[in-house]
Amino acid sequence: MVLLKSIPKVDKFVAKNEFKELSFSLVSTISKKVLQDLRESILNNEVDSIDENELIKKVIKEYQNITKPSLQKVINATGVIVHTNLGRSLINEEAFLKAKDVATSYNNLEYDLEKGKRGERYAHISKVICEALNCEDVLIVNNNASAVFLILNTFAKRKEVVVSRGELVEIGGSFRVPDVMASSGAKLKEIGTTNKTHLRDYQNAICEQTSMLMKVHKSNYSIEGFSSEVDFEDIVNVAKENNIIDYYDMGSGHLIDLPYGLNESEPSVKKIMEYNPSLLSFSGDKLLGSVQAGIIVGKKELIAKLKKNQLLRMLRVDKITLAILEENVKSILLGDIDKIPTLKMLFTEISKLKENASILKNSIDDICECEIKNTQTVIGGGTTPNKKIPTVALSIKFKNYKPNKIEKLLRAKNIVGRIENEQFLLDFRTIQEDEIKLIENSIREILDK
Ligand SMILES: *Cc1c(COP(=O)(O)O)cnc(C)c1O
């Protein structure tokens, strides 16, 4: 029988030597909880004896649990370049440091240094994007989902938006075109069928209530076989004839031509701009390779209306986002692809991937069995549905371990690989050069045990 009075007193307990280096206030709150739990367990007759060392350990464990960084660096060895679960796009250090200068001091975010009065938050980025895309104006919001929402809410509230049934997609993270449209206040007018939509379907759908013809990138799926969709160029022309807005949610827009013939199915934003569209929107952190943002480009008078929507105040982006985006778009404009990790990874030659794979192989083949493989990967992030690109991976075998066990051991070291044909692979399409040594060290640590 354990008596309640044998529970340590809080003030004495928190003064223990073991807590000396820790934050007093955090130790106090955790200790109160731990001692309260103990009290309840005693009342429930679940305690045979009180071990104070165990209680101290419990508090320290909880303390560490709360204070250790939850968001951590991970090595992406999956080969999926735009990996939404792993943070989508890497930011290069130079752009990050430029943003640091802006963010750690006062800045001209909304201040016109020439005129000495209030300036425009989006002016910094519009110069460089308008130059890169030959568009009239630009607006940046929190992400592309916000862009879609803002555009629909501004121009199509209580009005109809015409969308092909083949494009009513759901994108990862529960973004569903019909649902987003409903919450924005726009009325969806579905046309065509799942596999086929014709130009006449758009023409026939237009009525008094129509505000917009919208095209949505199919993102993570594709329709093969007996199918057809209408080119955005034709949609733009029909919209113009009828004096309504055309809008293309491009999902992952990209500013430069993609390798491996991907451009045929995925034209760049620049190419789409040639059709003279009303509005386009795309993500900042998919194939553009920058920060999380939604980029809206198009006609000046339409962007001006978006800027007047109260919603923009809730969807607007921070100076850090604008600073990094400005830097990244500038690099793309100058053809400095190496400064955009997403694009650099996409364009890396197979021979270079092989070279990197060999470096790791040679560094660990004394301790485990590994083999360089030519295989394929996907870009990911709903960018180029069903399209594979070539890559090089190192298959790793530890004696007596199944692939899923190896996967787990490496994942415990924040290295995320993939299993293919019952082999554990580290894909060099997404492994950074300075990570090769880290992988070697981790594998040695695992096998030394
Ligand atoms: C990814 C995607 C979105 C959402 O973009 P986020 O930047 O993730 O908010 C919207 N539409 C399409 C077609 C997409 O592919």
The ligand as an SDF file (V2000), in Angstrom:
LIG
                    3D

 15 15  0  0  0  0  0  0  0  0999 V2000
   -0.5060   21.2310  -56.9060 C   0  0  0  0  0  0  0  0  0  0  0  0
   -1.7030   21.7970  -57.5350 C   0  0  0  0  0  0  0  0  0  0  0  0
   -2.5070   22.7270  -56.8660 C   0  0  0  0  0  0  0  0  0  0  0  0
   -2.1820   23.1760  -55.4730 C   0  0  0  0  0  0  0  0  0  0  0  0
   -1.0120   23.9040  -55.4510 O   0  0  0  0  0  0  0  0  0  0  0  0
   -0.2800   24.2230  -54.0460 P   0  0  0  0  0  0  0  0  0  0  0  0
    0.8080   25.1630  -54.4070 O   0  0  0  0  0  0  0  0  0  0  0  0
    0.1660   22.9230  -53.5060 O   0  0  0  0  0  0  0  0  0  0  0  0
   -1.3230   24.8700  -53.1700 O   0  0  0  0  0  0  0  0  0  0  0  0
   -3.6130   23.2240  -57.4990 C   0  0  0  0  0  0  0  0  0  0  0  0
   -3.9420   22.8040  -58.7440 N   0  0  0  0  0  0  0  0  0  0  0  0
   -3.2030   21.9120  -59.4170 C   0  0  0  0  0  0  0  0  0  0  0  0
   -3.6210   21.4920  -60.7800 C   0  0  0  0  0  0  0  0  0  0  0  0
   -2.0540   21.3760  -58.8380 C   0  0  0  0  0  0  0  0  0  0  0  0
   -1.3180   20.4740  -59.5010 O   0  0  0  0  0  0  0  0  0  0  0  0
  1  2  1  0
  2  3  1  0
  2 14  2  0
  3  4  1  0
  3 10  2  0
  4  5  1  0
  5  6  1  0
  6  7  2  0
  6  8  1  0
  6  9  1  0
 10 11  1  0
 11 12  2  0
 12 13  1  0
 12 14  1  0
 14 15  1  0
M  END
$$$$
